[in-house]
């Protein structure tokens, strides 16, 4: 499955990654690459926990990029 992940650098320079489709699925790391790798692990663990507890897996979020002239 593919899930949208947002990675942003906070005011302290730490990269924070989260998956909007999975509430509370968040990771923080020193580099963007580390944050991306860690959020993949977090998503895997989150989905395994849902499965273990018989909870439904949320569908991935789809998105479109819209270009706007400014």
mmJSON file of the N, C-alpha and C atoms, coordinates in Angstrom:
{"data_MODEL":{"atom_site":{
"group_PDB":["ATOM","ATOM","ATOM","ATOM","ATOM","ATOM","ATOM","ATOM","ATOM","ATOM","ATOM","ATOM","ATOM","ATOM","ATOM","ATOM","ATOM","ATOM","ATOM","ATOM","ATOM","ATOM","ATOM","ATOM","ATOM","ATOM","ATOM","ATOM","ATOM","ATOM","ATOM","ATOM","ATOM","ATOM","ATOM","ATOM","ATOM","ATOM","ATOM","ATOM","ATOM","ATOM","ATOM","ATOM","ATOM","ATOM","ATOM","ATOM","ATOM","ATOM","ATOM","ATOM","ATOM","ATOM","ATOM","ATOM","ATOM","ATOM","ATOM","ATOM","ATOM","ATOM","ATOM","ATOM","ATOM","ATOM","ATOM","ATOM","ATOM","ATOM","ATOM","ATOM","ATOM","ATOM","ATOM","ATOM","ATOM","ATOM","ATOM","ATOM","ATOM","ATOM","ATOM","ATOM","ATOM","ATOM","ATOM","ATOM","ATOM","ATOM","ATOM","ATOM","ATOM","ATOM","ATOM","ATOM","ATOM","ATOM","ATOM","ATOM","ATOM","ATOM","ATOM","ATOM","ATOM","ATOM","ATOM","ATOM","ATOM","ATOM","ATOM","ATOM","ATOM","ATOM","ATOM","ATOM","ATOM","ATOM","ATOM","ATOM","ATOM","ATOM","ATOM","ATOM","ATOM","ATOM","ATOM","ATOM","ATOM","ATOM","ATOM","ATOM","ATOM","ATOM","ATOM","ATOM","ATOM","ATOM","ATOM","ATOM","ATOM","ATOM","ATOM","ATOM","ATOM","ATOM","ATOM","ATOM","ATOM","ATOM","ATOM","ATOM","ATOM","ATOM","ATOM","ATOM","ATOM","ATOM","ATOM","ATOM","ATOM","ATOM","ATOM","ATOM","ATOM","ATOM","ATOM","ATOM","ATOM","ATOM","ATOM","ATOM","ATOM","ATOM","ATOM","ATOM","ATOM","ATOM","ATOM","ATOM","ATOM","ATOM","ATOM","ATOM","ATOM","ATOM","ATOM","ATOM","ATOM","ATOM","ATOM","ATOM","ATOM","ATOM","ATOM","ATOM","ATOM","ATOM","ATOM","ATOM","ATOM","ATOM","ATOM","ATOM","ATOM","ATOM","ATOM","ATOM","ATOM","ATOM"],
"id":[1,2,3,4,5,6,7,8,9,10,11,12,13,14,15,16,17,18,19,20,21,22,23,24,25,26,27,28,29,30,31,32,33,34,35,36,37,38,39,40,41,42,43,44,45,46,47,48,49,50,51,52,53,54,55,56,57,58,59,60,61,62,63,64,65,66,67,68,69,70,71,72,73,74,75,76,77,78,79,80,81,82,83,84,85,86,87,88,89,90,91,92,93,94,95,96,97,98,99,100,101,102,103,104,105,106,107,108,109,110,111,112,113,114,115,116,117,118,119,120,121,122,123,124,125,126,127,128,129,130,131,132,133,134,135,136,137,138,139,140,141,142,143,144,145,146,147,148,149,150,151,152,153,154,155,156,157,158,159,160,161,162,163,164,165,166,167,168,169,170,171,172,173,174,175,176,177,178,179,180,181,182,183,184,185,186,187,188,189,190,191,192,193,194,195,196,197,198,199,200,201,202,203,204,205,206,207,208,209,210],
"type_symbol":["N","C","C","N","C","C","N","C","C","N","C","C","N","C","C","N","C","C","N","C","C","N","C","C","N","C","C","N","C","C","N","C","C","N","C","C","N","C","C","N","C","C","N","C","C","N","C","C","N","C","C","N","C","C","N","C","C","N","C","C","N","C","C","N","C","C","N","C","C","N","C","C","N","C","C","N","C","C","N","C","C","N","C","C","N","C","C","N","C","C","N","C","C","N","C","C","N","C","C","N","C","C","N","C","C","N","C","C","N","C","C","N","C","C","N","C","C","N","C","C","N","C","C","N","C","C","N","C","C","N","C","C","N","C","C","N","C","C","N","C","C","N","C","C","N","C","C","N","C","C","N","C","C","N","C","C","N","C","C","N","C","C","N","C","C","N","C","C","N","C","C","N","C","C","N","C","C","N","C","C","N","C","C","N","C","C","N","C","C","N","C","C","N","C","C","N","C","C","N","C","C","N","C","C","N","C","C","N","C","C"],
"label_atom_id":["N","CA","C","N","CA","C","N","CA","C","N","CA","C","N","CA","C","N","CA","C","N","CA","C","N","CA","C","N","CA","C","N","CA","C","N","CA","C","N","CA","C","N","CA","C","N","CA","C","N","CA","C","N","CA","C","N","CA","C","N","CA","C","N","CA","C","N","CA","C","N","CA","C","N","CA","C","N","CA","C","N","CA","C","N","CA","C","N","CA","C","N","CA","C","N","CA","C","N","CA","C","N","CA","C","N","CA","C","N","CA","C","N","CA","C","N","CA","C","N","CA","C","N","CA","C","N","CA","C","N","CA","C","N","CA","C","N","CA","C","N","CA","C","N","CA","C","N","CA","C","N","CA","C","N","CA","C","N","CA","C","N","CA","C","N","CA","C","N","CA","C","N","CA","C","N","CA","C","N","CA","C","N","CA","C","N","CA","C","N","CA","C","N","CA","C","N","CA","C","N","CA","C","N","CA","C","N","CA","C","N","CA","C","N","CA","C","N","CA","C","N","CA","C","N","CA","C","N","CA","C","N","CA","C","N","CA","C","N","CA","C","N","CA","C"],
"label_alt_id":[null,null,null,null,null,null,null,null,null,null,null,null,null,null,null,null,null,null,null,null,null,null,null,null,null,null,null,null,null,null,null,null,null,null,null,null,null,null,null,null,null,null,null,null,null,null,null,null,null,null,null,null,null,null,null,null,null,null,null,null,null,null,null,null,null,null,null,null,null,null,null,null,null,null,null,null,null,null,null,null,null,null,null,null,null,null,null,null,null,null,null,null,null,null,null,null,null,null,null,null,null,null,null,null,null,null,null,null,null,null,null,null,null,null,null,null,null,null,null,null,null,null,null,null,null,null,null,null,null,null,null,null,null,null,null,null,null,null,null,null,null,null,null,null,null,null,null,null,null,null,null,null,null,null,null,null,null,null,null,null,null,null,null,null,null,null,null,null,null,null,null,null,null,null,null,null,null,null,null,null,null,null,null,null,null,null,null,null,null,null,null,null,null,null,null,null,null,null,null,null,null,null,null,null,null,null,null,null,null,null],
"label_comp_id":["UNK","UNK","UNK","UNK","UNK","UNK","UNK","UNK","UNK","UNK","UNK","UNK","UNK","UNK","UNK","UNK","UNK","UNK","UNK","UNK","UNK","UNK","UNK","UNK","UNK","UNK","UNK","UNK","UNK","UNK","UNK","UNK","UNK","UNK","UNK","UNK","UNK","UNK","UNK","UNK","UNK","UNK","UNK","UNK","UNK","UNK","UNK","UNK","UNK","UNK","UNK","UNK","UNK","UNK","UNK","UNK","UNK","UNK","UNK","UNK","UNK","UNK","UNK","UNK","UNK","UNK","UNK","UNK","UNK","UNK","UNK","UNK","UNK","UNK","UNK","UNK","UNK","UNK","UNK","UNK","UNK","UNK","UNK","UNK","UNK","UNK","UNK","UNK","UNK","UNK","UNK","UNK","UNK","UNK","UNK","UNK","UNK","UNK","UNK","UNK","UNK","UNK","UNK","UNK","UNK","UNK","UNK","UNK","UNK","UNK","UNK","UNK","UNK","UNK","UNK","UNK","UNK","UNK","UNK","UNK","UNK","UNK","UNK","UNK","UNK","UNK","UNK","UNK","UNK","UNK","UNK","UNK","UNK","UNK","UNK","UNK","UNK","UNK","UNK","UNK","UNK","UNK","UNK","UNK","UNK","UNK","UNK","UNK","UNK","UNK","UNK","UNK","UNK","UNK","UNK","UNK","UNK","UNK","UNK","UNK","UNK","UNK","UNK","UNK","UNK","UNK","UNK","UNK","UNK","UNK","UNK","UNK","UNK","UNK","UNK","UNK","UNK","UNK","UNK","UNK","UNK","UNK","UNK","UNK","UNK","UNK","UNK","UNK","UNK","UNK","UNK","UNK","UNK","UNK","UNK","UNK","UNK","UNK","UNK","UNK","UNK","UNK","UNK","UNK","UNK","UNK","UNK","UNK","UNK","UNK"],
"label_asym_id":["A","A","A","A","A","A","A","A","A","A","A","A","A","A","A","A","A","A","A","A","A","A","A","A","A","A","A","A","A","A","A","A","A","A","A","A","A","A","A","A","A","A","A","A","A","A","A","A","A","A","A","A","A","A","A","A","A","A","A","A","A","A","A","A","A","A","A","A","A","A","A","A","A","A","A","A","A","A","A","A","A","A","A","A","A","A","A","A","A","A","A","A","A","A","A","A","A","A","A","A","A","A","A","A","A","A","A","A","A","A","A","A","A","A","A","A","A","A","A","A","A","A","A","A","A","A","A","A","A","A","A","A","A","A","A","A","A","A","A","A","A","A","A","A","A","A","A","A","A","A","A","A","A","A","A","A","A","A","A","A","A","A","A","A","A","A","A","A","A","A","A","A","A","A","A","A","A","A","A","A","A","A","A","A","A","A","A","A","A","A","A","A","A","A","A","A","A","A","A","A","A","A","A","A","A","A","A","A","A","A"],
"label_entity_id":["1","1","1","1","1","1","1","1","1","1","1","1","1","1","1","1","1","1","1","1","1","1","1","1","1","1","1","1","1","1","1","1","1","1","1","1","1","1","1","1","1","1","1","1","1","1","1","1","1","1","1","1","1","1","1","1","1","1","1","1","1","1","1","1","1","1","1","1","1","1","1","1","1","1","1","1","1","1","1","1","1","1","1","1","1","1","1","1","1","1","1","1","1","1","1","1","1","1","1","1","1","1","1","1","1","1","1","1","1","1","1","1","1","1","1","1","1","1","1","1","1","1","1","1","1","1","1","1","1","1","1","1","1","1","1","1","1","1","1","1","1","1","1","1","1","1","1","1","1","1","1","1","1","1","1","1","1","1","1","1","1","1","1","1","1","1","1","1","1","1","1","1","1","1","1","1","1","1","1","1","1","1","1","1","1","1","1","1","1","1","1","1","1","1","1","1","1","1","1","1","1","1","1","1","1","1","1","1","1","1"],
"label_seq_id":[1,1,1,2,2,2,3,3,3,4,4,4,5,5,5,6,6,6,7,7,7,8,8,8,9,9,9,10,10,10,11,11,11,12,12,12,13,13,13,14,14,14,15,15,15,16,16,16,17,17,17,18,18,18,19,19,19,20,20,20,21,21,21,22,22,22,23,23,23,24,24,24,25,25,25,26,26,26,27,27,27,28,28,28,29,29,29,30,30,30,31,31,31,32,32,32,33,33,33,34,34,34,35,35,35,36,36,36,37,37,37,38,38,38,39,39,39,40,40,40,41,41,41,42,42,42,43,43,43,44,44,44,45,45,45,46,46,46,47,47,47,48,48,48,49,49,49,50,50,50,51,51,51,52,52,52,53,53,53,54,54,54,55,55,55,56,56,56,57,57,57,58,58,58,59,59,59,60,60,60,61,61,61,62,62,62,63,63,63,64,64,64,65,65,65,66,66,66,67,67,67,68,68,68,69,69,69,70,70,70],
"pdbx_PDB_ins_code":[null,null,null,null,null,null,null,null,null,null,null,null,null,null,null,null,null,null,null,null,null,null,null,null,null,null,null,null,null,null,null,null,null,null,null,null,null,null,null,null,null,null,null,null,null,null,null,null,null,null,null,null,null,null,null,null,null,null,null,null,null,null,null,null,null,null,null,null,null,null,null,null,null,null,null,null,null,null,null,null,null,null,null,null,null,null,null,null,null,null,null,null,null,null,null,null,null,null,null,null,null,null,null,null,null,null,null,null,null,null,null,null,null,null,null,null,null,null,null,null,null,null,null,null,null,null,null,null,null,null,null,null,null,null,null,null,null,null,null,null,null,null,null,null,null,null,null,null,null,null,null,null,null,null,null,null,null,null,null,null,null,null,null,null,null,null,null,null,null,null,null,null,null,null,null,null,null,null,null,null,null,null,null,null,null,null,null,null,null,null,null,null,null,null,null,null,null,null,null,null,null,null,null,null,null,null,null,null,null,null],
"Cartn_x":[0.837,0.0,0.883,0.344,1.047,0.279,1.018,0.434,1.178,0.432,1.036,1.739,2.948,3.729,4.176,4.064,4.504,5.742,6.809,8.051,8.36,8.472,8.753,9.893,10.687,11.754,11.218,11.378,10.858,11.862,11.51,12.342,13.705,13.835,15.107,15.948,15.452,16.185,15.922,15.022,14.663,13.607,13.706,12.725,11.619,10.393,9.224,8.406,8.146,7.36,6.077,4.966,3.717,2.876,1.995,1.128,-0.309,-0.903,-2.249,-3.331,-3.189,-4.202,-4.167,-3.058,-2.881,-2.627,-3.682,-3.544,-2.526,-1.627,-0.621,0.621,0.669,1.833,2.832,3.795,4.723,6.136,7.11,8.517,9.313,10.386,11.296,12.713,13.494,14.89,15.729,17.03,17.953,18.031,17.804,17.87,16.56,16.321,15.126,15.134,16.294,16.394,16.078,16.6,16.313,14.83,14.245,12.819,11.974,12.346,11.596,11.711,12.91,13.098,12.331,12.359,11.704,10.186,9.645,8.185,7.684,8.495,8.112,7.975,8.928,8.856,7.637,7.38,6.239,4.92,4.811,3.6,3.417,4.495,4.421,3.94,4.514,4.097,2.651,2.239,0.868,-0.114,0.193,-0.702,-0.721,0.423,0.463,-0.387,-0.349,-1.162,-2.657,-3.033,-4.441,-4.904,-4.077,-4.409,-4.537,-3.596,-3.591,-4.858,-5.354,-6.529,-7.836,-7.759,-8.966,-9.562,-8.752,-9.202,-9.059,-9.921,-9.795,-8.589,-7.989,-6.877,-7.462,-7.159,-7.685,-7.174,-7.991,-7.519,-6.466,-5.527,-4.531,-5.2,-4.598,-5.104,-4.549,-5.406,-4.935,-4.901,-4.048,-3.953,-3.601,-3.853,-3.51,-2.689,-1.804,-1.049,-1.684,-2.011,-2.656,-1.71,-1.451,-0.581,-1.429,-1.017,-1.751,-0.793,-1.184,-0.351,-0.44,0.712,0.736,1.4],
"Cartn_y":[-1.18,0.0,1.245,2.301,3.572,4.547,5.234,6.242,7.553,8.637,9.962,10.257,10.747,11.123,12.565,13.339,14.727,14.83,15.398,15.592,17.079,17.63,19.055,19.23,20.259,20.57,21.559,21.248,22.144,23.251,24.12,25.284,24.908,23.684,23.215,22.464,22.362,21.676,20.186,19.689,18.265,18.015,16.882,16.528,15.695,16.168,15.512,14.932,13.628,12.95,12.436,12.593,12.017,11.544,10.602,10.004,10.402,11.346,11.834,10.749,9.675,8.623,7.775,7.865,7.053,7.984,8.419,9.384,8.93,9.834,9.534,8.852,8.56,7.904,8.989,9.232,10.345,9.868,10.489,10.179,11.469,11.534,12.671,12.146,12.743,12.334,13.54,13.385,14.479,14.812,13.813,14.068,13.635,14.186,13.825,12.333,11.811,10.395,9.492,9.864,9.089,9.151,10.332,10.494,9.648,9.625,8.832,7.344,6.877,5.463,5.091,5.969,5.663,5.693,6.609,6.65,5.406,4.843,3.579,2.482,2.428,1.442,1.707,2.973,3.335,2.945,3.167,2.792,1.281,0.538,-0.92,-1.401,-0.853,-1.225,-0.853,0.305,0.779,-0.188,-0.553,-1.457,-2.851,-3.326,-4.62,-4.595,-3.498,-3.361,-3.358,-2.627,-2.621,-4.043,-4.742,-6.102,-7.022,-6.916,-7.738,-7.533,-6.307,-5.978,-6.021,-6.49,-6.615,-5.295,-4.265,-2.937,-2.818,-2.047,-1.875,-0.995,-1.286,-0.476,0.671,1.918,3.051,3.037,3.483,3.557,4.651,4.474,5.526,6.793,7.909,9.191,9.447,9.849,10.227,11.745,12.252,13.7,14.088,15.299,15.883,17.14,17.439,18.687,19.652,20.827,21.832,23.015,23.41,24.552,25.803,26.848,28.104,29.222,30.04,31.17,32.262,32.798,33.877,35.084],
"Cartn_z":[0.0,0.0,0.0,-0.53,-0.527,0.355,1.221,2.083,1.89,1.938,1.843,3.165,3.08,4.241,4.055,5.103,5.072,5.955,5.4,6.148,6.152,7.362,7.512,8.513,8.297,9.237,10.256,11.555,12.577,12.895,13.83,14.141,14.73,15.238,15.783,14.754,13.511,12.457,12.381,13.235,13.239,12.172,11.482,10.461,11.096,10.949,11.524,10.376,10.446,9.41,10.034,9.305,9.788,8.611,8.918,7.912,8.246,7.497,7.813,7.871,7.105,7.096,8.369,9.119,10.318,11.501,12.179,13.269,14.321,14.668,15.675,15.146,13.864,13.262,12.87,13.793,13.655,13.949,13.29,13.519,13.469,14.252,14.219,14.111,13.226,13.059,12.62,12.709,12.402,10.917,10.041,8.599,7.936,6.757,5.988,5.659,5.293,4.938,6.129,7.309,8.513,8.868,8.727,9.03,8.085,6.811,5.835,6.152,6.456,6.777,8.045,9.034,10.3,10.181,9.375,9.239,8.513,7.617,6.969,8.012,8.946,10.03,10.91,11.201,12.044,11.373,10.071,9.341,9.366,9.152,9.188,10.554,11.619,12.97,13.254,12.783,12.97,12.301,11.046,10.31,10.941,11.437,12.117,13.377,14.111,15.324,14.994,13.935,13.527,13.191,12.433,12.02,13.232,14.162,15.371,16.201,16.249,17.05,16.261,15.019,14.204,13.758,13.741,13.314,11.796,11.158,9.706,9.355,8.23,7.732,6.914,7.302,6.544,5.107,4.175,2.787,2.666,1.748,1.54,1.015,1.33,0.856,-0.535,-1.437,-2.768,-2.841,-3.667,-3.798,-5.208,-5.516,-6.805,-6.545,-7.433,-7.363,-8.356,-7.873,-8.696,-8.844,-10.067,-10.314,-10.445,-9.726,-9.74,-10.131,-11.086,-11.488,-10.438,-10.064,-9.064,-9.669],
"occupancy":[1.0,1.0,1.0,1.0,1.0,1.0,1.0,1.0,1.0,1.0,1.0,1.0,1.0,1.0,1.0,1.0,1.0,1.0,1.0,1.0,1.0,1.0,1.0,1.0,1.0,1.0,1.0,1.0,1.0,1.0,1.0,1.0,1.0,1.0,1.0,1.0,1.0,1.0,1.0,1.0,1.0,1.0,1.0,1.0,1.0,1.0,1.0,1.0,1.0,1.0,1.0,1.0,1.0,1.0,1.0,1.0,1.0,1.0,1.0,1.0,1.0,1.0,1.0,1.0,1.0,1.0,1.0,1.0,1.0,1.0,1.0,1.0,1.0,1.0,1.0,1.0,1.0,1.0,1.0,1.0,1.0,1.0,1.0,1.0,1.0,1.0,1.0,1.0,1.0,1.0,1.0,1.0,1.0,1.0,1.0,1.0,1.0,1.0,1.0,1.0,1.0,1.0,1.0,1.0,1.0,1.0,1.0,1.0,1.0,1.0,1.0,1.0,1.0,1.0,1.0,1.0,1.0,1.0,1.0,1.0,1.0,1.0,1.0,1.0,1.0,1.0,1.0,1.0,1.0,1.0,1.0,1.0,1.0,1.0,1.0,1.0,1.0,1.0,1.0,1.0,1.0,1.0,1.0,1.0,1.0,1.0,1.0,1.0,1.0,1.0,1.0,1.0,1.0,1.0,1.0,1.0,1.0,1.0,1.0,1.0,1.0,1.0,1.0,1.0,1.0,1.0,1.0,1.0,1.0,1.0,1.0,1.0,1.0,1.0,1.0,1.0,1.0,1.0,1.0,1.0,1.0,1.0,1.0,1.0,1.0,1.0,1.0,1.0,1.0,1.0,1.0,1.0,1.0,1.0,1.0,1.0,1.0,1.0,1.0,1.0,1.0,1.0,1.0,1.0,1.0,1.0,1.0,1.0,1.0,1.0],
"B_iso_or_equiv":[0.0,0.0,0.0,0.0,0.0,0.0,0.0,0.0,0.0,0.0,0.0,0.0,0.0,0.0,0.0,0.0,0.0,0.0,0.0,0.0,0.0,0.0,0.0,0.0,0.0,0.0,0.0,0.0,0.0,0.0,0.0,0.0,0.0,0.0,0.0,0.0,0.0,0.0,0.0,0.0,0.0,0.0,0.0,0.0,0.0,0.0,0.0,0.0,0.0,0.0,0.0,0.0,0.0,0.0,0.0,0.0,0.0,0.0,0.0,0.0,0.0,0.0,0.0,0.0,0.0,0.0,0.0,0.0,0.0,0.0,0.0,0.0,0.0,0.0,0.0,0.0,0.0,0.0,0.0,0.0,0.0,0.0,0.0,0.0,0.0,0.0,0.0,0.0,0.0,0.0,0.0,0.0,0.0,0.0,0.0,0.0,0.0,0.0,0.0,0.0,0.0,0.0,0.0,0.0,0.0,0.0,0.0,0.0,0.0,0.0,0.0,0.0,0.0,0.0,0.0,0.0,0.0,0.0,0.0,0.0,0.0,0.0,0.0,0.0,0.0,0.0,0.0,0.0,0.0,0.0,0.0,0.0,0.0,0.0,0.0,0.0,0.0,0.0,0.0,0.0,0.0,0.0,0.0,0.0,0.0,0.0,0.0,0.0,0.0,0.0,0.0,0.0,0.0,0.0,0.0,0.0,0.0,0.0,0.0,0.0,0.0,0.0,0.0,0.0,0.0,0.0,0.0,0.0,0.0,0.0,0.0,0.0,0.0,0.0,0.0,0.0,0.0,0.0,0.0,0.0,0.0,0.0,0.0,0.0,0.0,0.0,0.0,0.0,0.0,0.0,0.0,0.0,0.0,0.0,0.0,0.0,0.0,0.0,0.0,0.0,0.0,0.0,0.0,0.0,0.0,0.0,0.0,0.0,0.0,0.0],
"pdbx_formal_charge":[null,null,null,null,null,null,null,null,null,null,null,null,null,null,null,null,null,null,null,null,null,null,null,null,null,null,null,null,null,null,null,null,null,null,null,null,null,null,null,null,null,null,null,null,null,null,null,null,null,null,null,null,null,null,null,null,null,null,null,null,null,null,null,null,null,null,null,null,null,null,null,null,null,null,null,null,null,null,null,null,null,null,null,null,null,null,null,null,null,null,null,null,null,null,null,null,null,null,null,null,null,null,null,null,null,null,null,null,null,null,null,null,null,null,null,null,null,null,null,null,null,null,null,null,null,null,null,null,null,null,null,null,null,null,null,null,null,null,null,null,null,null,null,null,null,null,null,null,null,null,null,null,null,null,null,null,null,null,null,null,null,null,null,null,null,null,null,null,null,null,null,null,null,null,null,null,null,null,null,null,null,null,null,null,null,null,null,null,null,null,null,null,null,null,null,null,null,null,null,null,null,null,null,null,null,null,null,null,null,null],
"auth_seq_id":[1,1,1,2,2,2,3,3,3,4,4,4,5,5,5,6,6,6,7,7,7,8,8,8,9,9,9,10,10,10,11,11,11,12,12,12,13,13,13,14,14,14,15,15,15,16,16,16,17,17,17,18,18,18,19,19,19,20,20,20,21,21,21,22,22,22,23,23,23,24,24,24,25,25,25,26,26,26,27,27,27,28,28,28,29,29,29,30,30,30,31,31,31,32,32,32,33,33,33,34,34,34,35,35,35,36,36,36,37,37,37,38,38,38,39,39,39,40,40,40,41,41,41,42,42,42,43,43,43,44,44,44,45,45,45,46,46,46,47,47,47,48,48,48,49,49,49,50,50,50,51,51,51,52,52,52,53,53,53,54,54,54,55,55,55,56,56,56,57,57,57,58,58,58,59,59,59,60,60,60,61,61,61,62,62,62,63,63,63,64,64,64,65,65,65,66,66,66,67,67,67,68,68,68,69,69,69,70,70,70],
"auth_comp_id":["UNK","UNK","UNK","UNK","UNK","UNK","UNK","UNK","UNK","UNK","UNK","UNK","UNK","UNK","UNK","UNK","UNK","UNK","UNK","UNK","UNK","UNK","UNK","UNK","UNK","UNK","UNK","UNK","UNK","UNK","UNK","UNK","UNK","UNK","UNK","UNK","UNK","UNK","UNK","UNK","UNK","UNK","UNK","UNK","UNK","UNK","UNK","UNK","UNK","UNK","UNK","UNK","UNK","UNK","UNK","UNK","UNK","UNK","UNK","UNK","UNK","UNK","UNK","UNK","UNK","UNK","UNK","UNK","UNK","UNK","UNK","UNK","UNK","UNK","UNK","UNK","UNK","UNK","UNK","UNK","UNK","UNK","UNK","UNK","UNK","UNK","UNK","UNK","UNK","UNK","UNK","UNK","UNK","UNK","UNK","UNK","UNK","UNK","UNK","UNK","UNK","UNK","UNK","UNK","UNK","UNK","UNK","UNK","UNK","UNK","UNK","UNK","UNK","UNK","UNK","UNK","UNK","UNK","UNK","UNK","UNK","UNK","UNK","UNK","UNK","UNK","UNK","UNK","UNK","UNK","UNK","UNK","UNK","UNK","UNK","UNK","UNK","UNK","UNK","UNK","UNK","UNK","UNK","UNK","UNK","UNK","UNK","UNK","UNK","UNK","UNK","UNK","UNK","UNK","UNK","UNK","UNK","UNK","UNK","UNK","UNK","UNK","UNK","UNK","UNK","UNK","UNK","UNK","UNK","UNK","UNK","UNK","UNK","UNK","UNK","UNK","UNK","UNK","UNK","UNK","UNK","UNK","UNK","UNK","UNK","UNK","UNK","UNK","UNK","UNK","UNK","UNK","UNK","UNK","UNK","UNK","UNK","UNK","UNK","UNK","UNK","UNK","UNK","UNK","UNK","UNK","UNK","UNK","UNK","UNK"],
"auth_asym_id":["A","A","A","A","A","A","A","A","A","A","A","A","A","A","A","A","A","A","A","A","A","A","A","A","A","A","A","A","A","A","A","A","A","A","A","A","A","A","A","A","A","A","A","A","A","A","A","A","A","A","A","A","A","A","A","A","A","A","A","A","A","A","A","A","A","A","A","A","A","A","A","A","A","A","A","A","A","A","A","A","A","A","A","A","A","A","A","A","A","A","A","A","A","A","A","A","A","A","A","A","A","A","A","A","A","A","A","A","A","A","A","A","A","A","A","A","A","A","A","A","A","A","A","A","A","A","A","A","A","A","A","A","A","A","A","A","A","A","A","A","A","A","A","A","A","A","A","A","A","A","A","A","A","A","A","A","A","A","A","A","A","A","A","A","A","A","A","A","A","A","A","A","A","A","A","A","A","A","A","A","A","A","A","A","A","A","A","A","A","A","A","A","A","A","A","A","A","A","A","A","A","A","A","A","A","A","A","A","A","A"],
"auth_atom_id":["N","CA","C","N","CA","C","N","CA","C","N","CA","C","N","CA","C","N","CA","C","N","CA","C","N","CA","C","N","CA","C","N","CA","C","N","CA","C","N","CA","C","N","CA","C","N","CA","C","N","CA","C","N","CA","C","N","CA","C","N","CA","C","N","CA","C","N","CA","C","N","CA","C","N","CA","C","N","CA","C","N","CA","C","N","CA","C","N","CA","C","N","CA","C","N","CA","C","N","CA","C","N","CA","C","N","CA","C","N","CA","C","N","CA","C","N","CA","C","N","CA","C","N","CA","C","N","CA","C","N","CA","C","N","CA","C","N","CA","C","N","CA","C","N","CA","C","N","CA","C","N","CA","C","N","CA","C","N","CA","C","N","CA","C","N","CA","C","N","CA","C","N","CA","C","N","CA","C","N","CA","C","N","CA","C","N","CA","C","N","CA","C","N","CA","C","N","CA","C","N","CA","C","N","CA","C","N","CA","C","N","CA","C","N","CA","C","N","CA","C","N","CA","C","N","CA","C","N","CA","C","N","CA","C","N","CA","C","N","CA","C","N","CA","C"],
"pdbx_PDB_model_num":[1,1,1,1,1,1,1,1,1,1,1,1,1,1,1,1,1,1,1,1,1,1,1,1,1,1,1,1,1,1,1,1,1,1,1,1,1,1,1,1,1,1,1,1,1,1,1,1,1,1,1,1,1,1,1,1,1,1,1,1,1,1,1,1,1,1,1,1,1,1,1,1,1,1,1,1,1,1,1,1,1,1,1,1,1,1,1,1,1,1,1,1,1,1,1,1,1,1,1,1,1,1,1,1,1,1,1,1,1,1,1,1,1,1,1,1,1,1,1,1,1,1,1,1,1,1,1,1,1,1,1,1,1,1,1,1,1,1,1,1,1,1,1,1,1,1,1,1,1,1,1,1,1,1,1,1,1,1,1,1,1,1,1,1,1,1,1,1,1,1,1,1,1,1,1,1,1,1,1,1,1,1,1,1,1,1,1,1,1,1,1,1,1,1,1,1,1,1,1,1,1,1,1,1,1,1,1,1,1,1]
}}}
